[in-house]
Amino acid sequence: MFKHYLITRFNLKNKNWDVTKNNESLLTLEWMTHRIKLFSNFCLPSVANQTNTNFEWLLFFDSTTDTDFKAELEALIVPYPHFKIFYIDGMGAFHPAIKSYISKDSVDIPYVITSRIDNDDCIHKDYISVIQSQFQSQDFMAIDILKGYSLQVSPDIMLGKKEHIFNPFISLIEKNDTPKTVWFSDHNMWKKESRRVEIANQRLWMSIIHEKNKVNEFDGYDNVNWDTIKTDFIVSDEINTKVSKHIIPHKDWRYLSLKNKLYVNYVLMSKKLKKAIGLYKIK
Protein backbone atom coordinates (compact mmCIF):
# COMPACT_ATOMS: atom_id res chain seq x y z
CA MET A 1 0.00 0.00 0.00
CA PHE A 2 2.82 2.43 0.82
CA LYS A 3 6.58 2.70 1.16
CA HIS A 4 8.08 4.80 3.93
CA TYR A 5 11.38 6.68 3.54
CA LEU A 6 13.22 8.44 6.34
CA ILE A 7 15.57 10.97 4.74
CA THR A 8 18.69 12.69 6.12
CA ARG A 9 21.19 15.08 4.57
CA PHE A 10 24.69 15.16 6.00
CA ASN A 11 27.63 17.17 4.66
CA LEU A 12 26.11 18.49 1.44
CA LYS A 13 27.78 21.66 0.24
CA ASN A 14 25.50 24.67 0.47
CA LYS A 15 26.52 28.22 -0.42
CA ASN A 16 24.03 29.57 2.15
CA TRP A 17 25.36 27.49 5.05
CA ASP A 18 29.07 27.82 5.66
CA VAL A 19 29.56 28.60 9.38
CA THR A 20 28.28 27.33 12.74
CA LYS A 21 26.52 29.55 15.27
CA ASN A 22 30.01 30.21 16.73
CA ASN A 23 31.24 31.38 13.31
CA GLU A 24 33.34 28.24 12.80
CA SER A 25 33.81 26.84 9.31
CA LEU A 26 31.52 24.00 8.26
CA LEU A 27 32.36 20.80 6.37
CA THR A 28 35.99 20.77 7.50
CA LEU A 29 37.64 17.52 8.64
CA GLU A 30 37.14 18.66 12.25
CA TRP A 31 33.45 19.42 11.63
CA MET A 32 32.93 16.08 9.92
CA THR A 33 34.65 14.12 12.71
CA HIS A 34 32.48 15.86 15.30
CA ARG A 35 29.31 15.36 13.26
CA ILE A 36 29.92 11.63 12.69
CA LYS A 37 30.38 11.22 16.44
CA LEU A 38 27.04 12.92 17.07
CA PHE A 39 25.44 10.80 14.37
CA SER A 40 26.76 7.52 15.76
CA ASN A 41 25.90 8.42 19.36
CA PHE A 42 22.41 9.87 18.87
CA CYS A 43 20.80 9.64 15.46
CA LEU A 44 21.92 6.20 14.31
CA PRO A 45 21.00 4.23 17.45
CA SER A 46 17.60 5.92 17.69
CA VAL A 47 16.77 4.96 14.10
CA ALA A 48 18.34 1.50 14.31
CA ASN A 49 16.16 0.67 17.32
CA GLN A 50 12.80 1.55 15.83
CA THR A 51 10.07 -0.91 16.86
CA ASN A 52 8.81 -0.82 13.26
CA THR A 53 11.48 -1.56 10.65
CA ASN A 54 9.16 -1.27 7.64
CA PHE A 55 10.97 1.75 6.21
CA GLU A 56 14.15 2.73 4.39
CA TRP A 57 16.60 5.33 5.66
CA LEU A 58 18.16 7.34 2.84
CA LEU A 59 21.38 9.12 3.86
CA PHE A 60 22.84 11.71 1.52
CA PHE A 61 26.52 12.71 1.64
CA ASP A 62 28.52 15.03 -0.57
CA SER A 63 30.47 13.39 -3.40
CA THR A 64 33.63 15.08 -2.06
CA THR A 65 33.43 13.19 1.25
CA ASP A 66 36.86 11.98 2.34
CA THR A 67 37.57 8.31 1.59
CA ASP A 68 38.25 7.49 5.25
CA PHE A 69 34.93 9.03 6.27
CA LYS A 70 33.13 7.04 3.58
CA ALA A 71 34.61 3.82 4.93
CA GLU A 72 33.63 4.72 8.48
CA LEU A 73 30.06 5.62 7.53
CA GLU A 74 29.55 2.58 5.37
CA ALA A 75 30.80 0.34 8.19
CA LEU A 76 28.29 1.90 10.58
CA ILE A 77 25.29 0.87 8.48
CA VAL A 78 26.43 -2.64 7.52
CA PRO A 79 24.09 -4.31 10.07
CA TYR A 80 21.07 -2.51 8.61
CA PRO A 81 20.13 -3.47 5.04
CA HIS A 82 17.27 -0.94 5.02
CA PHE A 83 19.76 1.95 5.48
CA LYS A 84 21.17 3.29 2.21
CA ILE A 85 23.97 5.80 1.51
CA PHE A 86 24.11 8.11 -1.52
CA TYR A 87 26.94 10.43 -2.62
CA ILE A 88 25.74 13.46 -4.56
CA ASP A 89 26.96 16.84 -5.79
CA GLY A 90 25.86 19.22 -3.04
CA MET A 91 22.47 20.55 -1.95
CA GLY A 92 21.47 21.33 -5.53
CA ALA A 93 21.36 17.61 -6.28
CA PHE A 94 19.61 16.62 -3.03
CA HIS A 95 15.91 16.84 -3.90
CA PRO A 96 16.35 15.52 -7.46
CA ALA A 97 18.30 12.53 -6.06
CA ILE A 98 15.54 11.78 -3.55
CA LYS A 99 12.86 11.89 -6.23
CA SER A 100 14.92 9.81 -8.64
CA TYR A 101 15.49 7.00 -6.13
CA ILE A 102 11.90 6.92 -4.88
CA SER A 103 10.46 6.90 -8.41
CA LYS A 104 12.51 3.81 -9.26
CA ASP A 105 12.12 2.08 -5.90
CA SER A 106 8.37 2.51 -5.45
CA VAL A 107 7.05 1.49 -8.86
CA ASP A 108 3.48 0.14 -8.55
CA ILE A 109 3.26 1.29 -4.90
CA PRO A 110 0.15 3.51 -4.55
CA TYR A 111 1.46 5.81 -1.79
CA VAL A 112 4.72 7.02 -0.33
CA ILE A 113 5.51 8.44 3.10
CA THR A 114 8.61 10.59 3.50
CA SER A 115 9.96 11.72 6.87
CA ARG A 116 12.96 13.84 7.77
CA ILE A 117 15.49 13.79 10.58
CA ASP A 118 18.66 15.84 11.00
CA ASN A 119 21.86 13.84 11.40
CA ASP A 120 22.52 15.08 14.95
CA ASP A 121 19.04 14.54 16.42
CA CYS A 122 17.16 11.44 17.54
CA ILE A 123 13.66 10.00 17.54
CA HIS A 124 11.45 7.95 19.86
CA LYS A 125 11.58 4.22 19.23
CA ASP A 126 7.92 4.34 18.08
CA TYR A 127 8.32 7.31 15.74
CA ILE A 128 8.00 5.26 12.55
CA SER A 129 5.00 3.35 13.90
CA VAL A 130 3.17 6.51 14.94
CA ILE A 131 3.73 8.14 11.54
CA GLN A 132 2.46 5.06 9.73
CA SER A 133 -0.59 4.90 12.01
CA GLN A 134 -1.70 8.20 10.45
CA PHE A 135 -1.89 6.65 6.99
CA GLN A 136 -5.42 6.66 5.56
CA SER A 137 -4.67 6.73 1.83
CA GLN A 138 -4.41 10.51 1.82
CA ASP A 139 -3.44 12.09 -1.48
CA PHE A 140 -1.37 14.73 0.35
CA MET A 141 -1.08 15.15 4.12
CA ALA A 142 1.73 16.52 6.28
CA ILE A 143 2.20 15.03 9.77
CA ASP A 144 3.51 17.58 12.27
CA ILE A 145 4.63 16.18 15.66
CA LEU A 146 4.49 19.14 18.02
CA LYS A 147 6.11 17.74 21.15
CA GLY A 148 9.58 16.49 21.92
CA TYR A 149 12.58 17.16 24.12
CA SER A 150 15.68 19.33 23.96
CA LEU A 151 18.95 17.82 25.20
CA GLN A 152 22.01 20.03 25.49
CA VAL A 153 25.17 17.94 25.53
CA SER A 154 27.85 20.62 25.68
CA PRO A 155 29.25 22.55 27.40
CA ASP A 156 26.80 21.50 30.15
CA ILE A 157 24.19 18.74 30.02
CA MET A 158 20.57 19.85 30.42
CA LEU A 159 17.32 18.16 29.42
CA GLY A 160 13.87 19.69 29.05
CA LYS A 161 10.56 19.53 27.25
CA LYS A 162 10.09 21.32 23.96
CA GLU A 163 7.20 22.23 21.66
CA HIS A 164 7.87 23.18 18.05
CA ILE A 165 5.31 23.59 15.31
CA PHE A 166 6.43 23.19 11.65
CA ASN A 167 9.54 21.43 12.97
CA PRO A 168 12.40 19.44 11.36
CA PHE A 169 10.77 16.07 12.19
CA ILE A 170 7.81 16.51 9.85
CA SER A 171 6.48 13.75 7.55
CA LEU A 172 4.44 13.74 4.36
CA ILE A 173 1.96 11.17 3.06
CA GLU A 174 1.39 11.39 -0.70
CA LYS A 175 -0.21 9.57 -3.58
CA ASN A 176 2.63 8.11 -5.63
CA ASP A 177 2.05 10.29 -8.66
CA THR A 178 5.28 12.28 -9.07
CA PRO A 179 5.42 12.88 -5.30
CA LYS A 180 7.03 16.07 -4.04
CA THR A 181 8.49 14.42 -0.87
CA VAL A 182 8.86 16.11 2.51
CA TRP A 183 12.11 17.78 1.40
CA PHE A 184 10.59 19.81 -1.45
CA SER A 185 10.69 22.86 0.84
CA ASP A 186 12.21 23.86 4.17
CA HIS A 187 10.38 22.61 7.26
CA ASN A 188 9.18 26.05 8.38
CA MET A 189 7.37 26.52 5.05
CA TRP A 190 4.79 23.97 6.15
CA LYS A 191 3.06 26.83 7.97
CA LYS A 192 1.59 27.72 4.55
CA GLU A 193 0.10 24.25 4.02
CA SER A 194 -3.57 23.62 4.83
CA ARG A 195 -3.32 19.83 4.38
CA ARG A 196 -1.64 19.11 7.68
CA VAL A 197 -2.44 17.23 10.89
CA GLU A 198 -0.83 17.62 14.29
CA ILE A 199 0.22 14.92 16.74
CA ALA A 200 0.26 16.45 20.21
CA ASN A 201 -0.28 13.52 22.58
CA GLN A 202 3.27 12.10 22.50
CA ARG A 203 6.83 13.43 22.68
CA LEU A 204 8.46 11.70 19.73
CA TRP A 205 11.67 13.61 18.99
CA MET A 206 14.74 14.93 20.75
CA SER A 207 16.69 17.89 19.46
CA ILE A 208 20.38 17.67 20.38
CA ILE A 209 22.01 21.00 21.19
CA HIS A 210 25.78 21.31 20.87
CA GLU A 211 28.40 23.95 20.16
CA LYS A 212 28.44 23.38 16.41
CA ASN A 213 24.72 23.86 15.73
CA LYS A 214 24.01 26.29 12.93
CA VAL A 215 21.11 28.01 14.73
CA ASN A 216 19.59 26.04 17.60
CA GLU A 217 20.00 27.07 21.23
CA PHE A 218 18.85 25.15 24.30
CA ASP A 219 15.28 26.15 25.14
CA GLY A 220 14.07 23.12 27.07
CA TYR A 221 12.01 23.52 30.20
CA ASP A 222 10.61 21.63 33.23
CA ASN A 223 12.14 18.80 35.21
CA VAL A 224 12.60 15.77 32.96
CA ASN A 225 14.19 12.63 34.41
CA TRP A 226 16.62 11.06 31.94
CA ASP A 227 16.04 7.61 33.45
CA THR A 228 12.33 7.80 32.58
CA ILE A 229 12.89 8.44 28.86
CA LYS A 230 16.17 6.71 28.01
CA THR A 231 14.43 3.44 27.15
CA ASP A 232 12.32 5.29 24.55
CA PHE A 233 15.10 7.40 23.04
CA ILE A 234 17.91 4.96 22.35
CA VAL A 235 21.38 6.51 22.32
CA SER A 236 24.83 4.95 22.61
CA ASP A 237 25.93 3.43 25.91
CA GLU A 238 28.63 6.10 26.12
CA ILE A 239 26.09 8.92 25.95
CA ASN A 240 23.64 7.19 28.26
CA THR A 241 26.32 6.91 30.93
CA LYS A 242 27.55 10.47 30.38
CA VAL A 243 24.08 12.00 30.65
CA SER A 244 23.16 9.92 33.69
CA LYS A 245 26.32 11.00 35.53
CA HIS A 246 26.65 14.63 34.52
CA ILE A 247 23.18 16.05 33.84
CA ILE A 248 22.62 19.31 35.72
CA PRO A 249 19.75 19.06 38.24
CA HIS A 250 16.69 21.09 37.26
CA LYS A 251 16.89 23.10 40.47
CA ASP A 252 20.19 24.57 39.26
CA TRP A 253 18.63 26.05 36.12
CA ARG A 254 15.09 26.71 37.34
CA TYR A 255 15.09 30.37 36.24
CA LEU A 256 16.25 29.44 32.72
CA SER A 257 13.60 26.71 32.66
CA LEU A 258 10.83 29.19 33.47
CA LYS A 259 12.11 31.68 30.89
CA ASN A 260 12.31 28.93 28.25
CA LYS A 261 8.82 27.66 29.07
CA LEU A 262 7.32 31.12 28.62
CA TYR A 263 9.24 31.66 25.38
CA VAL A 264 8.48 28.24 23.83
CA ASN A 265 4.78 28.45 24.60
CA TYR A 266 4.54 32.06 23.42
CA VAL A 267 6.09 31.12 20.07
CA LEU A 268 3.84 28.06 19.74
CA MET A 269 0.65 29.98 20.52
CA SER A 270 1.69 32.88 18.28
CA LYS A 271 2.25 30.58 15.30
CA LYS A 272 -0.99 28.69 15.96
CA LEU A 273 -2.92 31.98 16.11
CA LYS A 274 -1.35 33.27 12.90
CA LYS A 275 -2.22 30.00 11.21
CA ALA A 276 -5.80 30.08 12.53
CA ILE A 277 -6.53 33.61 11.37
CA GLY A 278 -4.92 33.14 7.98
CA LEU A 279 -1.80 35.26 8.29
CA TYR A 280 0.15 32.49 6.62
CA LYS A 281 -0.74 32.19 2.96
CA ILE A 282 -2.57 28.90 2.34
CA LYS A 283 -1.50 26.85 -0.64
N, C-alpha and C positions, 0 to 999 in steps of 0.2 A: 504493500500500500504506500509506504514512504521509505525514503532513505534519509538518515540524519547525519549531518556533517558538522563537527566542531572545528572551527577554523582559527588559526593563530598566525600572526605575522611575527617575525623575529628581528633580524638585523637588516631589513630592507632599506636601501638608501633612499632618503627623502630630503629634497632641497629645503623643505620647510621645517625640518626637525634635525638640528645639528648640535644642540647642546642640552645638558641636563638642567634642572632647576638651579644647580650651583654653578652654572656656566662652564661645565666641563664638557670636553669634546665627546661626541657620541661615536659609536661604531669603531672605536679603537680596540686594540688587543686587550687592554685593561678593562674596557667597558664590556667586551664580549665575555671575558673570563668571569667577571662579576655577574653578568646576566645569565650565563649558563648555570652558575651556582644557584642563583635564585630559582631558575627554571627546574633544576633537578631536586631542589629542596622543597619547593612549594607546588608549582604548577603540575609537573609531571606526576608526582604521587597522588595528587588529588584526582587527576583524570584517570590514571591507571587503576584506581580503586573504586571506580563507579560501580554501583550495584547493577546497572544495566549496561551491558557492553555492545548493544545493538546500535553502534554508531561508528563513524570513521573520524579520526582526528587528522586534519590536514595542516601541516606545519610548513611555513614558507620562509626560506632563508635566501639571502642575497647570493647571486652566482659568484661573487668575489670572496665568499667565506673562506677563511684559511683552511688548508687541507687538514691540519691537526684538529681544528674545531669540527670539521665535517666528520672525521673519524669518531670523535668523542660523542657527538650528537647521534650518529647512526648507531653506535654501540648502546646508547641509552634506550633506544626504542626497539631493539632486537626482540625482547620478550613479548612485544605487543604487535601482532600482525595487522591490527586495525588502525595503527598509527603510521602515517605516511609523510615523508619528507620531500619537499620540492625546492629546487634552486632556480631562482628567477632573477631577472634584471631590474631590481629596484621596485619601488612602490608603483611605478607606472604600469608594471606588468602584473601586479598583484590581483586585481579584480578580474582581468581577462583570464589569468591562469586558473583562478577558482572556477569561473564559468566553463572554461574549456574542459577541466577535469570532470566536473559534475555532469556536463552534457554527455560525456562519453560513458561515465560510470553508472548513470541512472537511466539508461535507455529502457523504455517500457515500464518505468516506475511512475505512477500517477502523481505523486507529491514528493517534495523535498522539504526537509527542515534544515536550516543552517543556524548555527549558534556561534558566538564569538567569545574568546577568552584571551586576555593579554598574557604574555609569557611569564610574567612575574606575579600573577595572582593565582588564587585557587578556588575551587568550587566544592560544594557539599557533595557527599557521596551519592545522593539521590538526585542531583541536578538533572542529569539526562532523563531519568524516569519522570520527573515532574514536568519537564518540557514536553516529552512525548505524551503525557497524560492530557495535554491541552489539545492534541490533534483531533479534529472533527471534520476532516476533509475540507478545510477552509481554502479558498482560492488565494487569499493573501491575508495573513494575520501575524502581527508582531507580538511577541511575548515579553513583557517587561517585568522583571523580578525586582521589586522595590527594595527589599530588605536584605541586608547582609551584615558583615562585620568589617572593621578596619583594624589591621594589626601592624603596628610600627615595630620594625625589627632593628633599627639603628637610628641614632646612637643609643637610645634607650628603648626598652620593650614595653609597649602599652597596647591594650586590647579593648575595643569598645564596639558598641552597636553603630550601625550606619544605615541611613536611608538615602536612596539615590534614584530619582526617576530619570528615564532615558539614559540608562547607564551602560557601561562597556560589556555587560553580560547578557545583552539582549539576544533574542532568537527570532527567527522568521519562518513561518509555515507558508508554503506556496504551492500552487498547482505547477506541475513540471512542464511548463510551456514557456521556454526561454526564461527561466527564473532569474530574478535580479540578484538574489542572495542577500544575506544580512549585511554584507560588506559593501553594498552599492553606494552607501553614504556613511558619514561619520555617525557615531551613536547618538550624539545630541540632536541630530536632525530628525530623530523619530518623534520629536515634539510636534512636528507638522503633520504627522500621520494619524488619520482618524481610525484606521483599521488596526486597533491595538488593544490588548487586554493586559491587565495588571495582576500579578501574583503578589499578595501582601500578607499571606498567612504563614510564611516560612522564611527563614534567613538562609539563603542558598549560595551566597558568594562571600569571599573574603578578599578585600583589597589589601595588598601588601605595600606598606610605605617604607621606603628606604632612601638613602641619600642621593641615589642616582635617578629618582623619578624625574620625568620631564615636568610635570605640573603638580601632581597630588601631594597634599599635606595631610598629616594625621588629624582627623576630625571625628574620631570615635567618641562615644560617651557611654555613661553608666558602668556599673560594676559587672563585668562578664568574667566568669570563672573558666580559665583555659581547660581545666580538667573535665568540664561539662560538655565541651564542644569538640575536643580533640579526636574523639572517635567518629565524628561526622565529617570533619575536615582533615583529611589524611595528609600529613606532611612527613618529611624524613625523620628518622629517629634522632638525628643530630639536632634538628630544629625543635622537635618535641621536648627534648631534654633541656635545651637552651631556654626556651620560653618558660617551661615549668620552673626552672631555677632562678631566672633573672627578671621575670615580669615585675613591673613596678606596681605595688598595691594601689588600688583605686583611691584610697584615702590620701595618697600622696599627690594625686593630680585631680582632686575633686573640683577645684575651681575651673580648670581647663575642661573637665568633663561637662560641667554645667554650661559653660560658654559654647562648647561644641554642640551640645544638645539643642540649645536655643537657635544656633546658626543653622544646623542641619534641618531642623523642623521648619524654620522660617523659609529656607530655600525650597524645601519640598512643597509646602503649602502655597508659596508664591507661584511656583511652576504649575501646580495643579489648578490654581485659580486662573492663571493666564490661559491655560488649556481650555478650561471650562467656559470662559467668556469669549473665546475665539481670538485671542491676541496672537496666537500662533496660526499662521496660514495653513488651512487644511488642504491636503492634496486631493 
